[in-house]
Amino acid sequence: MGGTKFIVLQLRELIKGGIFAVIGLIFIIMLVYFFIPKNSNVNDESSVLFTPGTYSSEISLHNTPNFNLEVTVTENEIISVRFVDLTDTHTTFYPLLEPTMNELSEAVLDRQTTNITPPEGNELTGMVLLHAIDTALVKAEAEIE
């Protein structure tokens, strides 16, 4: 009973198995490559997002003088978002400006992005302010050579 056993393999099955093994290996390598976080050096020139400074964006509302919004940035983060030249006329005619700005400023500083949803009930005011913040951040973007 201890005789020799023969295994019959068909070439077609070997080729299919080899192809699936290669595809599986490529898939695993791609998953590892895409989902393992990349180490980035903070001092690396390619990681510089902004030119440090304070940048402003003008906001114009119907029948009121224009006022500015200032965004202060370092090389890698947004550190301040605030109104400049905001008068009592603006706060009287547009009472949602300051509360909406406080909420948006906090959210932008926490998340370091303007890709956020404006506060519920203040969507239009929030969209105007987010657009102004985006405009100032475009001015602040670093020129990478």
Backbone as CSV, one residue per row, in Angstrom:
resi,resn,N_x,N_y,N_z,CA_x,CA_y,CA_z,C_x,C_y,C_z
1,MET,0.798,-1.195,0.000,0.000,0.000,0.000,0.839,1.257,0.000
2,GLY,2.063,1.127,0.070,2.933,2.276,0.086,3.416,2.621,-1.299
3,GLY,2.558,2.454,-2.281,2.964,2.684,-3.654,3.110,4.168,-3.995
4,THR,3.666,4.418,-5.112,3.870,5.775,-5.602,2.546,6.340,-6.065
5,LYS,2.320,7.614,-5.703,1.079,8.287,-6.127,1.428,9.276,-7.228
6,PHE,0.602,9.327,-8.194,0.806,10.252,-9.306,-0.191,11.391,-9.208
7,ILE,0.309,12.616,-9.461,-0.557,13.780,-9.510,-0.544,14.266,-10.957
8,VAL,-1.743,14.420,-11.499,-1.857,14.871,-12.876,-2.298,16.334,-12.852
9,LEU,-1.468,17.187,-13.386,-1.780,18.614,-13.456,-1.894,18.995,-14.918
10,GLN,-2.890,19.811,-15.175,-3.043,20.293,-16.533,-2.353,21.658,-16.640
11,LEU,-1.706,21.889,-17.732,-0.957,23.119,-17.940,-1.862,24.344,-17.836
12,ARG,-3.077,24.234,-18.314,-4.026,25.344,-18.272,-4.302,25.750,-16.822
13,GLU,-4.466,24.799,-15.928,-4.730,25.086,-14.521,-3.513,25.726,-13.855
14,LEU,-2.304,25.290,-14.216,-1.095,25.891,-13.674,-0.965,27.356,-14.107
15,ILE,-1.271,27.630,-15.357,-1.180,29.005,-15.859,-2.204,29.893,-15.162
16,LYS,-3.446,29.419,-15.023,-4.478,30.195,-14.330,-4.059,30.482,-12.891
17,GLY,-3.580,29.503,-12.201,-3.144,29.681,-10.816,-2.003,30.679,-10.704
18,GLY,-1.054,30.608,-11.635,0.058,31.558,-11.631,-0.401,32.986,-11.881
19,ILE,-1.318,33.158,-12.824,-1.837,34.492,-13.123,-2.577,35.057,-11.913
20,PHE,-3.427,34.258,-11.269,-4.155,34.741,-10.091,-3.204,35.059,-8.940
21,ALA,-2.145,34.287,-8.793,-1.162,34.557,-7.742,-0.453,35.888,-7.997
22,VAL,-0.082,36.157,-9.239,0.585,37.422,-9.574,-0.357,38.597,-9.371
23,ILE,-1.599,38.482,-9.815,-2.585,39.551,-9.626,-2.815,39.804,-8.140
24,GLY,-2.932,38.756,-7.351,-3.113,38.907,-5.911,-1.927,39.597,-5.259
25,LEU,-0.722,39.241,-5.664,0.483,39.860,-5.123,0.539,41.348,-5.475
26,ILE,0.198,41.685,-6.707,0.168,43.095,-7.123,-0.878,43.858,-6.320
27,PHE,-2.037,43.266,-6.095,-3.100,43.899,-5.324,-2.653,44.167,-3.888
28,ILE,-2.003,43.224,-3.275,-1.517,43.399,-1.893,-0.460,44.499,-1.831
29,ILE,0.442,44.534,-2.796,1.473,45.580,-2.823,0.827,46.955,-2.991
30,MET,-0.180,47.060,-3.845,-0.873,48.330,-4.029,-1.576,48.767,-2.749
31,LEU,-2.238,47.854,-2.056,-2.897,48.194,-0.794,-1.905,48.713,0.227
32,VAL,-0.780,48.043,0.348,0.241,48.483,1.299,0.755,49.862,0.911
33,TYR,1.026,50.081,-0.359,1.563,51.360,-0.824,0.589,52.512,-0.564
34,PHE,-0.700,52.314,-0.845,-1.662,53.392,-0.731,-2.128,53.649,0.695
35,PHE,-2.130,52.654,1.556,-2.712,52.839,2.880,-1.708,53.009,4.008
36,ILE,-0.447,52.833,3.767,0.548,53.104,4.802,0.895,54.578,4.715
37,PRO,0.786,55.324,5.856,1.061,56.761,5.804,2.510,57.045,5.421
38,LYS,2.660,58.097,4.674,3.989,58.500,4.251,4.604,59.368,5.346
39,ASN,5.869,59.188,5.628,6.573,60.047,6.570,6.953,61.320,5.843
40,SER,6.568,62.452,6.430,6.936,63.720,5.812,7.742,64.535,6.789
41,ASN,8.785,65.123,6.291,9.648,65.965,7.098,9.074,67.371,7.065
42,VAL,8.815,67.963,8.239,8.204,69.282,8.312,9.098,70.330,7.659
43,ASN,10.395,70.156,7.720,11.306,71.115,7.130,11.525,70.883,5.646
44,ASP,10.938,69.835,5.111,11.070,69.537,3.691,10.398,70.640,2.877
45,GLU,11.062,71.132,1.851,10.543,72.242,1.067,9.221,71.899,0.389
46,SER,9.017,70.639,0.057,7.785,70.260,-0.620,6.591,70.241,0.320
47,SER,6.816,70.279,1.642,5.698,70.264,2.581,5.249,71.668,2.950
48,VAL,5.893,72.697,2.433,5.514,74.073,2.719,4.232,74.383,1.954
49,LEU,3.198,74.743,2.700,1.909,75.018,2.083,1.710,76.494,1.782
50,PHE,2.186,77.363,2.688,1.921,78.786,2.573,3.210,79.590,2.687
51,THR,3.158,80.795,2.165,4.196,81.772,2.438,3.753,82.490,3.707
52,PRO,4.535,82.411,4.786,4.096,82.980,6.062,3.745,84.463,5.935
53,GLY,2.686,84.852,6.629,2.268,86.250,6.624,0.785,86.385,6.874
54,THR,0.301,87.603,6.709,-1.118,87.911,6.877,-1.664,88.349,5.526
55,TYR,-2.737,87.718,5.116,-3.330,87.977,3.813,-4.782,88.389,4.010
56,SER,-5.243,89.316,3.171,-6.604,89.810,3.353,-7.437,89.571,2.107
57,SER,-8.728,89.601,2.345,-9.694,89.458,1.274,-10.810,90.459,1.549
58,GLU,-11.218,91.162,0.525,-12.244,92.183,0.701,-13.628,91.575,0.554
59,ILE,-14.518,91.980,1.456,-15.904,91.516,1.409,-16.783,92.726,1.127
60,SER,-17.625,92.600,0.138,-18.522,93.679,-0.240,-19.959,93.190,-0.064
61,LEU,-20.692,93.879,0.791,-22.099,93.548,1.005,-22.944,94.702,0.480
62,HIS,-24.164,94.424,0.163,-25.069,95.383,-0.465,-25.214,96.664,0.368
63,ASN,-24.945,97.818,-0.250,-25.145,99.147,0.326,-24.396,99.401,1.629
64,THR,-23.274,98.757,1.865,-22.439,99.052,3.034,-20.996,99.182,2.558
65,PRO,-20.187,99.908,3.324,-18.777,99.994,2.934,-18.122,98.610,2.977
66,ASN,-17.138,98.418,2.128,-16.419,97.143,2.106,-15.602,96.986,3.384
67,PHE,-15.382,95.765,3.788,-14.512,95.484,4.922,-13.648,94.282,4.561
68,ASN,-12.633,94.050,5.356,-11.668,93.002,5.038,-11.715,91.865,6.045
69,LEU,-11.300,90.728,5.562,-11.107,89.545,6.396,-9.625,89.198,6.280
70,GLU,-8.972,88.982,7.400,-7.548,88.653,7.383,-7.316,87.218,7.813
71,VAL,-6.403,86.558,7.111,-5.987,85.203,7.440,-4.479,85.242,7.665
72,THR,-4.046,84.795,8.838,-2.625,84.740,9.151,-2.180,83.288,9.107
73,VAL,-1.065,83.046,8.396,-0.589,81.680,8.209,0.906,81.593,8.500
74,THR,1.327,80.394,8.901,2.748,80.057,8.952,3.009,79.204,7.724
75,GLU,4.174,78.563,7.663,4.473,77.745,6.481,3.521,76.568,6.320
76,ASN,2.999,76.048,7.438,2.218,74.816,7.360,0.850,74.879,8.010
77,GLU,0.448,76.024,8.563,-0.860,76.042,9.209,-1.486,77.428,9.200
78,ILE,-2.800,77.410,9.347,-3.575,78.641,9.476,-3.635,78.935,10.969
79,ILE,-3.231,80.142,11.368,-3.203,80.433,12.804,-4.229,81.473,13.233
80,SER,-4.806,82.213,12.278,-5.776,83.236,12.658,-6.669,83.576,11.481
81,VAL,-7.956,83.757,11.777,-8.918,84.248,10.789,-9.768,85.274,11.523
82,ARG,-9.785,86.521,11.008,-10.531,87.566,11.721,-10.970,88.662,10.759
83,PHE,-11.958,89.453,11.234,-12.420,90.608,10.485,-11.508,91.800,10.742
84,VAL,-11.386,92.661,9.742,-10.708,93.941,9.877,-11.665,94.989,9.312
85,ASP,-11.720,96.137,9.914,-12.562,97.246,9.453,-14.058,96.948,9.567
86,LEU,-14.453,96.065,10.428,-15.875,95.774,10.604,-16.479,96.869,11.473
87,THR,-17.505,97.527,10.978,-18.104,98.657,11.692,-19.429,98.252,12.327
88,ASP,-19.961,99.169,13.119,-21.278,98.943,13.724,-22.361,98.846,12.663
89,THR,-22.171,99.526,11.544,-23.132,99.449,10.449,-23.234,98.022,9.937
90,HIS,-22.090,97.378,9.767,-22.093,95.987,9.292,-22.786,95.074,10.288
91,THR,-22.447,95.192,11.563,-23.028,94.292,12.572,-24.509,94.569,12.790
92,THR,-24.942,95.816,12.548,-26.365,96.139,12.702,-27.183,95.577,11.553
93,PHE,-26.708,95.807,10.330,-27.451,95.341,9.164,-27.271,93.852,8.881
94,TYR,-26.173,93.302,9.333,-25.886,91.878,9.113,-25.513,91.234,10.452
95,PRO,-26.499,90.965,11.287,-26.221,90.454,12.641,-25.622,89.043,12.671
96,LEU,-25.690,88.308,11.580,-25.149,86.949,11.568,-23.655,86.899,11.245
97,LEU,-23.066,88.038,10.862,-21.660,88.040,10.470,-20.740,87.556,11.589
98,GLU,-20.811,88.185,12.742,-19.876,87.837,13.821,-20.082,86.428,14.370
99,PRO,-21.320,86.009,14.682,-21.466,84.632,15.185,-21.043,83.576,14.162
100,THR,-21.360,83.807,12.903,-20.969,82.862,11.861,-19.457,82.842,11.707
101,MET,-18.839,84.027,11.758,-17.382,84.096,11.651,-16.709,83.382,12.812
102,ASN,-17.249,83.523,14.017,-16.668,82.839,15.175,-16.709,81.326,14.992
103,GLU,-17.836,80.807,14.525,-17.961,79.359,14.303,-17.029,78.880,13.193
104,LEU,-17.019,79.611,12.083,-16.177,79.204,10.956,-14.699,79.320,11.291
105,SER,-14.326,80.388,11.980,-12.924,80.572,12.348,-12.443,79.417,13.217
106,GLU,-13.251,79.034,14.182,-12.900,77.905,15.061,-12.766,76.611,14.263
107,ALA,-13.701,76.375,13.353,-13.671,75.144,12.555,-12.466,75.133,11.609
108,VAL,-12.163,76.267,10.975,-11.027,76.336,10.047,-9.726,76.120,10.801
109,LEU,-9.584,76.720,11.972,-8.348,76.557,12.745,-8.197,75.128,13.264
110,ASP,-9.296,74.496,13.658,-9.228,73.113,14.143,-8.893,72.140,13.024
111,ARG,-9.557,72.287,11.881,-9.412,71.321,10.785,-8.345,71.701,9.777
112,GLN,-7.903,72.963,9.789,-6.896,73.463,8.852,-7.343,73.328,7.395
113,THR,-8.619,73.522,7.166,-9.175,73.484,5.816,-10.430,74.335,5.767
114,THR,-10.766,74.792,4.568,-12.033,75.503,4.387,-13.084,74.585,3.783
115,ASN,-12.772,73.334,3.685,-13.717,72.345,3.165,-14.626,71.906,4.304
116,ILE,-15.449,72.841,4.770,-16.369,72.577,5.880,-17.761,73.062,5.492
117,THR,-18.735,72.609,6.228,-20.112,73.000,5.981,-20.430,74.239,6.806
118,PRO,-21.018,75.267,6.193,-21.395,76.456,6.965,-22.401,76.099,8.054
119,PRO,-22.455,76.873,9.130,-23.387,76.579,10.220,-24.827,76.554,9.738
120,GLU,-25.600,75.659,10.298,-27.002,75.521,9.910,-27.761,76.795,10.261
121,GLY,-28.530,77.301,9.328,-29.275,78.531,9.518,-28.511,79.749,9.011
122,ASN,-27.208,79.618,8.827,-26.372,80.721,8.342,-25.601,80.305,7.096
123,GLU,-26.229,79.520,6.249,-25.528,78.953,5.110,-24.997,80.014,4.153
124,LEU,-25.827,81.007,3.809,-25.392,82.018,2.843,-24.267,82.881,3.412
125,THR,-24.426,83.310,4.653,-23.372,84.097,5.287,-22.101,83.269,5.386
126,GLY,-22.251,82.012,5.755,-21.097,81.124,5.864,-20.394,80.933,4.535
127,MET,-21.173,80.806,3.453,-20.565,80.621,2.135,-19.784,81.860,1.706
128,VAL,-20.318,83.051,2.004,-19.614,84.294,1.669,-18.296,84.353,2.436
129,LEU,-18.339,84.035,3.730,-17.131,84.095,4.546,-16.117,83.028,4.139
130,LEU,-16.569,81.811,3.840,-15.650,80.762,3.396,-14.990,81.130,2.075
131,HIS,-15.751,81.770,1.189,-15.170,82.220,-0.080,-14.088,83.266,0.171
132,ALA,-14.339,84.174,1.102,-13.339,85.200,1.427,-12.091,84.569,2.040
133,ILE,-12.273,83.570,2.904,-11.125,82.868,3.497,-10.340,82.151,2.412
134,ASP,-11.043,81.485,1.503,-10.378,80.807,0.377,-9.578,81.785,-0.476
135,THR,-10.150,82.954,-0.729,-9.458,83.964,-1.534,-8.159,84.388,-0.863
136,ALA,-8.199,84.595,0.454,-6.984,84.981,1.177,-5.969,83.844,1.178
137,LEU,-6.428,82.598,1.305,-5.512,81.458,1.309,-4.865,81.233,-0.052
138,VAL,-5.578,81.555,-1.126,-4.978,81.450,-2.459,-3.819,82.437,-2.574
139,LYS,-3.981,83.620,-1.996,-2.881,84.601,-2.000,-1.708,84.089,-1.185
140,ALA,-1.986,83.284,-0.156,-0.937,82.805,0.758,-0.223,81.549,0.257
141,GLU,-0.760,80.898,-0.751,-0.165,79.633,-1.201,1.290,79.838,-1.612
142,ALA,2.117,78.908,-1.164,3.548,78.979,-1.446,3.808,78.636,-2.907
143,GLU,4.750,79.319,-3.487,5.167,78.989,-4.838,6.305,77.991,-4.748
144,ILE,6.044,76.745,-5.145,7.044,75.686,-5.083,7.725,75.608,-6.445
145,GLU,9.029,75.711,-6.410,9.785,75.689,-7.669,10.326,74.322,-7.948
